[in-house]
Amino acid sequence: ASLFHHGNMEKGLKELNTASVDAVVLKAETYLLLTWIYLNFENNYDKALYYCRSLHETYPGNALYLAVYIKNLLLIKHYDEAERLINASVTESENKYFQSQLTIFKGILQEKKYHDIGLAQQYYSSGLARIAVFGDYGNEYAAYAYFGLSRISDFRSEKNAGKKFRAKAMKLGDFKKLNFDK
């Protein structure tokens, strides 16, 4: 980064948007980068949706793009569409990392859509066990599960457990605002 001069964030996003329209070779990469920026740095989930939905529609077999799309749908509370994609993906993919992500997404659905905190807790715990084998690559999703377990503990008035889970989530997650709390 020290090789590049300081830029203008607004201009950079504008240029990336231009590249997403005009690019031929790096279009998917540009869409993924814009999705990542809008999700993680801008916390503009509605804007990110356009890019991740386009990626999924263009490359429906790509588990990375599908996981980002489902995550975005959950963040904007489009639970029915997220659930449809999760249910359709459970039997299709043999990708163990993706299956681990889906388990955590199921926990979010149970907690947020169905308000079944018992089942949500089971999915979060199972997802943590499944994602652990991927080491640091699973930290982001482990953080989502720990945030969920923290919310469940708080709901049950188990404040100490809630604090411990939230501390684990904060340690693992790079983007602290991306926690599904709202």
PyMOL commands that set and color helices and strands:
alter all, ss='L'
color gray80, all
select helices_A, chain A and resi 9-22+27-41+45-58+63-75+79-90+96-112+117-155+159-172
alter helices_A, ss='H'
color red, helices_A
deselect
rebuild
show_as cartoon
